[in-house]
Amino acid sequence: MNKKRHILVVGSGVSGYAAAVAAAESGGVVTIVDKACYPGGQCTHVNVGTICGLFIKDELIEHPFLTDFYKSYCDFDEQARVINHAGYPVLSYDWKRLTDYFSQKLTENKVEVLSSAQISGIQTSGSLITEVLIEKNGEELPLAVDAVIDCTGKAVVTEFLGTETICSDNYQAPAYIFELSGVSANSEFQLQMILSRFVAKMDFPPLYVVPGSFKTGKVVLKLALKVAGTDDEDQKEQLLVATQKFVQEKLLPELKEQTEAFGKATISVLFPEMGWRTGKRPKGKKILTENQLKGSFKSSDFVAVGAWPMEEWKEDGQVEIKTLTGVCYGIPAGCLRHNTFDNLFMAGKNISADERAISSARVTGTCLQTGFAAGKMAGADNAMDLERVIEKLYQTIEHYF
């Protein structure tokens, strides 16, 4: 009987959740570490509000993990529904219900969750990571590992290792999301028209209704900031504080004074994180590029299907959406495997991709798939077994290619 593999997942966002469940299903002993106190990443701490990338045209992507997630989450959250957003079907969700869903599934799969914790050191031997130090409650916990999956979206593990990252001088602009109560309107469309006129008059950054969020006098709004993305953590924190202050002290008072629909509005939730769409990524054995998204690129090691358009948020707060040439594209296993360390895998917004390619591959539905694939790959016992796992992952989606 083979010894159980000890697998560490860094980051408990959607890709981290999927990676942990997949690794556990493969028989691994799985631990998730995250600085946050509850799982979900940007889906819950930022409240993106819709799950994009689940569909090819109007059909759910035929992927076993994605199909199971879609059906089980819709059963779990009875208010979740498929809506049309900018011509694409997306799944709306409630961030509290999604948090509970992830927590329940991780518990069911016997995943150890170390919340409010972070990596403080990494030990290596040759091309392998052998031990990770985890800081929690002021103590350092050494954890022997057989594999690590970086799902942080900002190359945290790679930064500790000092290996090469993929960076950009033109990261996507971030957004900040908050919830208001006491809002009065007939529809989301009416609210969006009111907001569009308001920001034009005030010369504020664009303000959008998160699709599907207007319910019983509450609505979730997304403020598209007119700033460039950054890898500097101090700058990120400063921008978060300044933006929350702007929402509380400038935007809402003006909105209340100048619009009837928001005249009695109050802030019910200021989400604790900024929505950073892209950032530095580890360099993998392969790099997903914009040209490969055009659909002509084929490979027998595809482990995930991407179907969302290239969606880039500019520094002026506007979005540019570029439709894919084909109906979908494949993401090679090499984009989930670290270029230097054989037992380090990546998933979600952390896959090895150029800035244009990640503008499509960063959405939730695709992150669930790459997380699942990375978890299965990390569970492989050896190089030969890894090849078999990749082949099996490809077989689940090969009908698309």
C-alpha positions in Angstrom: 0.0 0.0 0.0 1.4 3.4 -1.1 2.1 6.0 1.6 -0.4 8.8 1.6 0.9 12.0 0.0 0.9 15.1 2.1 -0.3 18.0 -0.1 -0.3 21.7 0.9 -2.6 24.1 -0.9 -1.7 27.8 -0.4 -4.8 30.0 -0.8 -8.4 29.0 -0.2 -10.1 30.8 -3.1 -12.1 28.8 -5.7 -9.0 27.2 -7.3 -7.6 26.4 -3.8 -10.9 24.8 -2.8 -11.1 22.7 -6.0 -7.4 21.7 -5.7 -7.9 20.6 -2.1 -11.0 18.5 -2.9 -9.3 16.9 -5.9 -6.2 16.1 -3.9 -8.3 14.6 -1.1 -10.3 12.5 -3.6 -6.9 11.2 -4.9 -6.2 9.9 -1.4 -3.9 12.7 -0.2 -3.6 14.2 3.2 -4.5 17.8 2.4 -3.9 21.0 4.3 -5.0 24.5 3.1 -3.3 27.6 4.5 -4.7 31.1 4.0 -4.3 34.5 5.6 -8.1 35.0 5.6 -10.4 33.7 8.3 -12.8 32.0 5.9 -12.6 30.4 2.5 -13.6 31.6 -0.9 -10.9 34.1 -1.9 -12.2 37.0 -4.1 -15.5 35.3 -4.5 -16.3 35.8 -0.8 -13.9 38.5 0.4 -14.4 40.8 -2.6 -17.8 39.4 -3.6 -17.4 39.2 -7.3 -21.1 38.2 -7.3 -21.3 36.1 -10.5 -19.5 32.9 -11.5 -18.3 33.4 -15.1 -16.8 30.7 -17.4 -19.1 27.9 -16.5 -20.7 27.8 -20.0 -19.7 27.4 -23.6 -22.4 29.5 -25.3 -25.5 28.5 -23.5 -24.4 25.0 -22.5 -22.7 24.0 -19.2 -19.1 22.9 -19.9 -19.0 19.1 -19.8 -16.4 18.7 -17.1 -17.2 16.3 -14.1 -16.0 18.6 -11.3 -17.6 21.7 -12.9 -20.9 19.9 -13.4 -21.0 18.6 -9.9 -20.1 22.0 -8.5 -22.9 23.7 -10.5 -25.6 21.2 -9.5 -24.6 20.9 -5.9 -24.2 24.7 -5.4 -27.6 25.4 -7.0 -29.1 22.9 -4.5 -27.3 24.5 -1.6 -28.2 28.1 -2.6 -31.8 28.2 -3.8 -31.5 31.8 -4.9 -28.6 31.1 -7.2 -29.6 31.4 -10.8 -28.2 31.7 -14.3 -28.5 35.2 -15.7 -27.3 36.9 -18.9 -24.5 39.3 -18.4 -23.0 41.2 -21.4 -24.3 38.5 -23.7 -22.9 35.6 -21.6 -24.6 33.2 -19.2 -23.2 33.5 -15.6 -24.3 32.1 -12.3 -25.3 34.5 -9.5 -24.5 33.6 -5.9 -24.7 34.8 -2.4 -21.3 35.3 -0.8 -22.3 34.0 2.6 -23.9 30.9 1.1 -20.8 30.3 -1.0 -18.6 30.6 2.1 -20.7 28.0 3.9 -20.7 25.8 0.8 -16.9 25.8 0.6 -16.5 25.2 4.3 -18.9 22.3 4.3 -17.3 20.6 1.3 -13.8 21.0 2.7 -14.9 19.4 6.0 -16.7 16.6 4.1 -13.4 15.9 2.3 -11.4 15.9 5.5 -9.2 18.9 4.4 -7.4 20.5 7.3 -7.9 24.3 7.0 -5.3 26.6 8.7 -7.0 30.0 8.5 -5.5 33.3 9.6 -2.1 31.7 8.8 0.7 32.3 6.3 3.8 30.7 4.9 7.0 31.9 6.7 9.6 29.7 5.1 10.3 26.9 2.6 12.9 24.1 2.7 14.0 22.4 -0.6 16.2 19.6 -1.7 17.2 19.7 -5.3 14.1 20.2 -7.4 11.7 19.3 -4.6 10.0 21.3 -1.9 10.4 19.2 1.3 9.0 21.3 4.1 7.0 24.5 4.6 6.9 26.6 7.7 3.5 28.0 8.5 3.0 30.9 10.9 -0.2 30.9 12.9 -1.0 32.6 16.2 2.6 33.7 16.6 4.0 30.2 16.2 5.8 28.5 13.3 4.5 25.1 12.4 6.8 22.9 10.2 4.9 20.8 7.7 6.6 18.1 5.7 5.1 18.0 2.1 5.1 15.8 -0.9 3.6 18.5 -3.1 2.5 22.1 -2.9 -0.2 23.9 -5.0 0.0 27.7 -5.1 -3.5 29.2 -5.5 -2.7 32.6 -4.2 -3.1 34.6 -7.4 0.1 36.4 -6.6 2.9 33.8 -6.8 3.5 33.7 -3.0 5.3 30.3 -3.1 7.5 31.3 -6.1 8.4 34.6 -4.3 9.7 32.5 -1.3 11.7 30.3 -3.7 13.2 33.2 -5.6 12.4 31.7 -9.0 11.2 33.4 -12.1 7.8 35.1 -12.3 5.7 36.5 -15.2 5.2 40.2 -14.6 3.6 43.0 -16.5 3.8 46.8 -16.8 0.1 46.8 -17.6 -1.8 44.8 -15.0 -5.6 45.2 -15.1 -7.2 47.9 -13.0 -8.8 46.8 -9.7 -12.4 47.2 -8.5 -13.9 47.7 -5.1 -17.3 46.2 -4.1 -19.7 47.1 -1.4 -23.4 46.4 -0.5 -26.1 49.0 0.2 -29.4 48.6 2.0 -32.5 50.8 1.8 -32.4 51.1 -2.0 -35.7 51.8 -3.8 -36.1 51.0 -7.5 -38.1 48.9 -9.9 -35.2 46.9 -11.4 -31.5 46.5 -11.7 -31.6 48.2 -15.1 -33.2 51.3 -13.6 -30.5 51.4 -10.9 -27.8 51.1 -13.5 -29.2 54.0 -15.5 -29.3 56.1 -12.4 -25.7 55.2 -11.5 -24.5 55.9 -15.0 -26.0 59.4 -15.0 -24.7 60.1 -11.5 -21.0 59.2 -12.1 -21.1 61.1 -15.4 -22.3 64.2 -13.6 -19.8 63.8 -10.7 -16.9 62.6 -12.8 -16.6 59.6 -10.4 -15.1 56.2 -11.4 -17.6 54.0 -13.2 -20.1 52.3 -10.8 -21.9 49.1 -11.7 -24.7 47.0 -10.3 -23.4 43.5 -9.7 -25.8 41.3 -11.8 -28.4 39.5 -9.8 -27.7 41.3 -6.6 -30.7 43.6 -6.3 -33.0 41.9 -3.7 -35.4 43.2 -1.0 -33.9 46.7 -1.0 -30.3 45.6 -1.1 -27.8 45.9 -4.0 -24.2 45.2 -4.5 -22.2 47.8 -6.4 -18.8 47.6 -8.1 -16.6 50.6 -8.3 -14.2 50.3 -11.2 -11.1 52.2 -10.1 -9.1 54.4 -12.5 -5.7 53.1 -11.4 -3.2 50.6 -12.7 -2.8 47.2 -11.0 0.3 46.6 -8.9 2.3 43.9 -7.1 3.2 46.3 -4.2 1.4 45.1 -1.1 1.8 48.4 0.7 0.2 50.2 -2.3 -2.6 47.7 -2.3 -3.4 48.3 1.3 -3.2 52.1 1.0 -5.6 52.0 -2.0 -8.0 49.8 -0.1 -8.2 52.2 2.9 -8.5 55.3 0.6 -11.2 53.6 -1.5 -13.3 52.6 1.6 -13.0 56.2 2.9 -14.1 57.6 -0.5 -17.2 55.3 -0.5 -18.2 56.2 3.0 -17.4 59.9 3.0 -17.8 61.1 -0.6 -19.6 58.7 -2.9 -22.5 57.6 -0.7 -23.4 61.0 0.7 -23.5 62.5 -2.8 -25.5 59.5 -4.1 -28.0 59.9 -1.3 -28.4 63.6 -1.9 -28.7 63.5 -5.7 -30.8 60.4 -6.3 -34.2 59.4 -5.0 -33.5 55.7 -5.4 -30.5 55.9 -3.0 -31.9 58.6 -0.8 -32.3 56.3 2.2 -29.4 54.0 1.4 -26.9 52.8 4.1 -23.8 50.7 3.8 -24.5 47.2 4.9 -21.2 45.6 3.9 -17.8 47.0 3.1 -15.9 44.0 1.7 -12.5 43.5 3.3 -10.4 43.2 0.1 -9.9 45.0 -3.2 -10.6 43.1 -6.3 -7.2 42.6 -7.9 -7.8 41.0 -11.3 -4.2 40.2 -12.3 -0.7 40.2 -10.8 2.6 38.4 -11.0 2.4 34.7 -11.8 4.9 31.8 -11.6 6.7 30.7 -14.7 5.6 27.2 -15.6 6.9 24.6 -18.0 4.6 26.1 -20.6 3.1 29.6 -20.9 -0.5 30.1 -22.1 -0.4 32.9 -24.6 -3.0 35.1 -26.4 -2.3 33.4 -29.7 -3.2 30.0 -28.1 -6.6 31.3 -27.2 -7.5 31.7 -30.9 -8.5 28.1 -31.0 -6.0 26.6 -33.5 -3.6 25.4 -30.8 -4.1 21.8 -29.9 -2.3 19.6 -27.4 -2.9 16.1 -25.9 -2.1 17.5 -22.4 -5.0 19.9 -22.1 -6.4 19.7 -18.6 -9.0 22.5 -18.6 -11.3 24.3 -21.0 -11.4 28.1 -21.3 -14.5 29.7 -22.8 -14.7 33.2 -21.4 -13.7 36.1 -23.7 -10.6 38.2 -23.0 -11.9 40.7 -20.5 -9.5 43.6 -19.7 -10.3 46.4 -17.3 -8.3 49.6 -18.3 -7.0 52.4 -16.1 -9.9 54.6 -17.3 -12.3 52.3 -15.5 -13.7 50.9 -18.8 -13.7 47.3 -19.9 -12.6 45.9 -23.3 -14.1 42.5 -24.2 -12.5 40.5 -27.0 -14.6 37.5 -28.1 -12.6 34.3 -28.7 -12.1 33.2 -32.3 -13.3 29.7 -31.5 -15.8 28.5 -29.0 -13.2 27.5 -26.5 -9.5 26.8 -25.9 -7.4 24.3 -23.9 -5.0 25.0 -21.0 -2.0 22.6 -21.1 -0.8 20.8 -18.0 2.6 22.5 -18.3 0.9 25.8 -17.4 0.1 24.3 -14.0 3.6 22.9 -13.4 6.4 25.0 -12.0 9.3 25.5 -14.3 11.9 24.6 -11.6 10.4 22.6 -8.8 8.9 19.3 -9.8 6.4 19.1 -6.9 5.1 22.6 -7.2 1.8 23.2 -9.1 -0.2 26.3 -9.8 -3.9 27.0 -10.3 -6.5 29.7 -10.7 -5.1 33.2 -11.5 -1.7 31.8 -10.7 -1.3 29.6 -13.8 1.6 30.3 -16.1 0.1 32.7 -18.7 0.8 36.0 -20.3 -1.3 39.1 -19.4 -3.7 38.8 -22.3 -4.3 35.1 -21.8 -4.9 35.4 -18.1 -7.6 38.0 -18.8 -9.8 35.1 -19.9 -8.4 32.2 -17.8 -8.7 34.1 -14.5 -12.5 33.7 -14.3 -14.1 31.5 -11.7 -15.3 28.6 -13.9 -11.8 28.2 -15.4 -10.2 28.6 -12.0 -12.3 25.7 -10.7 -11.1 23.5 -13.5 -7.4 24.4 -13.1 -7.7 23.9 -9.4 -9.2 20.5 -9.9 -6.5 19.5 -12.4 -3.6 20.8 -10.1 -5.1 18.8 -7.2 -5.2 15.6 -9.2 -1.7 16.2 -10.6 -0.3 16.8 -7.1 -1.8 13.5 -6.0 0.3 11.5 -8.5 2.9 9.2 -6.9 5.6 9.5 -9.5 6.4 10.9 -13.0 4.7 7.9 -14.8 1.6 8.3 -12.6 1.5 12.0 -13.3 1.4 11.3 -17.1 -1.5 8.9 -16.5 -3.3 11.6 -14.5 -2.8 14.2 -17.2 -4.0 11.7 -19.9 -7.2 11.1 -17.8 -7.8 14.8 -17.3 -7.5 15.3 -21.1 -9.9 12.5 -21.8 -12.6 14.3 -19.8 -12.5 17.3 -22.2 -11.0 16.0 -25.5 -14.4 16.1 -27.2 -14.0 19.9 -27.3 -10.9 19.7 -29.4 
